[in-house]
């Protein structure tokens, strides 16, 4: 194989691997951002539960032992 052709092939493969790693890093960064945002939203949404309707129910026990 010609040395010049081999060097061009190696340069091409380097560019392909570089682009592949940049795309993977970008996708994982986006997924990390979205999962963090959704986790914070879920935590804020479910941080308080109103139990007054449950306690006012006639089916609720009159005495609770914890």
SERO-4910 file (N, C-alpha, C, O; in steps of 0.05 Angstrom, whole numbers):
BEGIN
 pado doro    nc1    nc2    nc3   cac1   cac2   cac3    cc1    cc2    cc3    oc1    oc2    oc3
  Unk    A     17    -24      0      0      0      0     18     25      0     38     25     13
  Unk    A     10     45    -14     25     70    -16     25     84     11      4     85     24
  Unk    A     47     96     18     49    110     44     30    134     45     18    139     66
  Unk    A     27    148     23     10    171     22    -19    164     25    -35    177     39
  Unk    A    -27    142     12    -55    132     14    -61    122     42    -83    126     52
  Unk    A    -41    109     54    -44     99     82    -48    123    101    -65    121    119
  Unk    A    -32    144     98    -35    167    115    -62    181    112    -74    190    132
  Unk    A    -72    182     87    -98    194     83   -120    177     96   -139    188    108
  Unk    A   -117    150     94   -136    132    107   -136    136    138   -157    136    150
  Unk    A   -113    138    149   -110    142    178   -122    168    187   -136    170    207
  Unk    A   -118    189    171   -129    216    177   -160    214    176   -174    226    192
  Unk    A   -170    201    156   -199    198    153   -211    183    177   -231    191    188
  Unk    A   -198    161    185   -208    146    208   -206    163    234   -224    161    250
  Unk    A   -186    179    237   -184    197    260   -207    217    261   -218    222    282
  Unk    A   -214    228    238   -236    247    237   -262    233    243   -279    244    257
  Unk    A   -266    209    232   -291    194    237   -293    188    267   -315    191    279
  Unk    A   -272    178    280   -274    172    308   -277    197    325   -291    196    345
  Unk    A   -265    219    317   -269    244    331   -298    253    330   -310    260    350
  Unk    A   -310    252    306   -338    260    303   -356    241    319   -375    250    332
  Unk    A   -350    216    319   -366    196    334   -365    202    364   -386    201    377
  Unk    A   -342    208    374   -340    213    403   -353    240    410   -365    242    432
  Unk    A   -351    259    393   -364    285    398   -395    282    398   -408    293    416
  Unk    A   -405    266    380   -434    261    379   -443    246    404   -463    252    416
  Unk    A   -428    225    411   -435    210    436   -434    228    460   -452    226    477
  Unk    A   -413    244    463   -411    262    486   -435    281    487   -446    287    508
  Unk    A   -442    292    464   -464    311    463   -491    297    471   -506    308    486
  Unk    A   -495    273    460   -520    259    467   -521    252    497   -542    255    509
  Unk    A   -499    243    508   -499    236    537   -502    262    554   -515    261    575
  Unk    A   -491    284    545   -495    309    560   -524    318    559   -535    327    579
  Unk    A   -537    315    536   -565    322    534   -582    304    551   -600    313    565
  Unk    A   -577    278    551   -592    259    568   -588    265    597   -606    263    613
  Unk    A   -563    272    605   -558    279    633   -573    304    641   -584    305    664
  Unk    A   -574    324    624   -588    349    630   -618    343    633   -631    352    652
  Unk    A   -629    328    614   -658    322    615   -665    305    639   -686    310    652
  Unk    A   -649    286    646   -655    269    669   -653    285    695   -669    281    714
  Unk    A   -634    303    697   -632    320    721   -655    338    723   -666    342    745
  Unk    A   -663    350    701   -686    369    701   -712    354    709   -728    364    725
  Unk    A   -716    330    698   -740    314    705   -739    304    734   -760    303    747
  Unk    A   -716    298    744   -714    289    772   -721    312    791   -735    308    811
  Unk    A   -711    336    785   -717    359    802   -747    365    800   -760    371    820
  Unk    A   -759    364    776   -787    369    773   -804    348    788   -823    356    802
  Unk    A   -796    323    787   -810    302    801   -808    306    831   -828    303    846
  Unk    A   -785    313    841   -781    317    870   -798    340    879   -810    339    901
  Unk    A   -798    362    864   -814    385    873   -844    380    871   -859    389    888
  Unk    A   -852    364    852   -881    358    848   -891    340    871   -914    343    879
  Unk    A   -875    321    880   -883    301    899   -872    307    927   -871    288    944
  Unk    A   -864    331    933   -852    336    959   -873    339    981   -867    336   1004
  Unk    A   -898    347    973   -919    351    993   -944    335    985   -953    337    962
  Unk    A   -954    319   1003   -978    304    998   -999    313   1019   -994    312   1043
  Unk    A  -1022    321   1009  -1043    330   1027  -1060    306   1036  -1073    293   1020
  Unk    A  -1058    300   1062  -1072    277   1072  -1098    284   1086  -1110    267   1099
  Unk    A  -1107    309   1084  -1131    317   1098  -1156    302   1088  -1173    295   1104
  Unk    A  -1157    297   1062  -1180    282   1051  -1180    253   1061  -1201    241   1065
  Unk    A  -1156    242   1063  -1154    214   1073  -1162    213   1103  -1177    194   1111
  Unk    A  -1154    232   1118  -1160    232   1147  -1190    238   1152  -1201    228   1171
  Unk    A  -1203    253   1134  -1231    259   1137  -1250    237   1127  -1274    239   1130
  Unk    A  -1238    217   1115  -1255    195   1104  -1267    179   1126  -1255    174   1147
  Unk    A  -1292    170   1123  -1305    154   1143  -1292    126   1145  -1296    112   1165
  Unk    A  -1276    119   1125  -1263     93   1125  -1236     93   1140  -1224     73   1145
  Unk    A  -1227    117   1148  -1202    120   1161  -1205    110   1190  -1225    114   1202
  Unk    A  -1184     96   1200  -1186     87   1228  -1185    110   1248  -1173    130   1243
  Unk    A  -1199    106   1270  -1200    128   1290  -1174    130   1306  -1167    151   1316
  Unk    A  -1158    108   1307  -1133    108   1322  -1112     95   1304  -1116     73   1294
  Unk    A  -1090    108   1301  -1068     97   1285  -1044     92   1303  -1037    109   1319
  Unk    A  -1033     69   1301  -1009     62   1317   -986     61   1298   -985     45   1279
  Unk    A   -966     77   1303   -943     79   1285   -920     63   1297   -899     61   1284
***
